[in-house]
Amino acid sequence: MQAIQIVVKAKSGKSCVVVDGDVCRVSVKAAAEKGAANLEVVKLLSKHFKKPVRIISGFKSKKKLVQIMQ
């Protein structure tokens, strides 16, 4: 089990993941309303790392702590 810090940019033109040292920058198309951006973040990171991912903290923040399951 590994935890990483991410910074999310919602309502972006495209969805992508950029890993920069210890910080992971995630851009998603979804707006930050009703958890839509968080759901897209989890799906995108799960696909990127090829492992299940869950948000630990920062549900209503741009800075989040996510856990990569093993």
C-alpha positions in Angstrom: 0.0 0.0 0.0 1.4 3.3 -1.1 0.1 6.9 -0.5 0.8 9.7 -2.9 -0.1 13.4 -2.9 -1.9 14.7 -6.0 -3.0 18.1 -7.3 -6.1 18.1 -9.4 -7.2 20.5 -12.1 -10.9 20.1 -12.8 -12.7 21.3 -16.0 -9.5 20.8 -18.1 -9.5 20.4 -21.8 -8.3 16.8 -21.5 -7.7 14.1 -18.9 -4.1 13.2 -18.1 -1.7 12.2 -15.4 1.7 13.8 -15.0 4.1 12.4 -12.3 6.6 15.0 -11.2 8.8 13.6 -8.4 6.7 13.0 -5.3 3.7 15.0 -6.6 1.3 13.7 -9.2 -0.7 16.3 -11.3 -4.0 15.1 -12.6 -6.2 17.0 -15.1 -9.8 15.9 -15.6 -12.6 17.1 -17.9 -15.3 16.7 -15.2 -16.3 19.7 -13.1 -15.8 19.7 -9.3 -19.5 19.2 -8.6 -21.2 16.3 -6.8 -18.0 14.3 -6.7 -17.7 14.0 -10.5 -14.1 15.1 -10.6 -13.1 12.8 -7.7 -14.7 9.9 -9.5 -12.8 10.7 -12.7 -9.6 11.1 -10.7 -10.0 7.6 -9.2 -10.7 6.0 -12.6 -7.8 7.8 -14.3 -5.3 7.0 -11.6 -6.4 3.4 -11.5 -5.9 3.1 -15.2 -2.5 4.8 -15.0 -1.1 2.7 -12.1 -3.0 -0.5 -13.2 -4.0 -0.9 -9.5 -7.1 0.1 -7.5 -6.9 3.6 -6.1 -8.9 5.4 -3.4 -8.9 9.0 -2.0 -7.8 9.2 1.6 -8.2 12.9 2.2 -8.9 16.1 0.4 -12.4 15.3 -1.0 -13.2 19.0 -1.4 -9.7 20.3 -2.1 -7.4 20.4 -5.2 -4.7 18.8 -3.1 -5.6 15.2 -2.3 -3.9 12.2 -0.7 -4.6 9.0 -2.6 -3.8 5.4 -1.7 -2.6 2.9 -4.3 -3.7 -0.6 -3.3 -1.7 -3.7 -4.0 
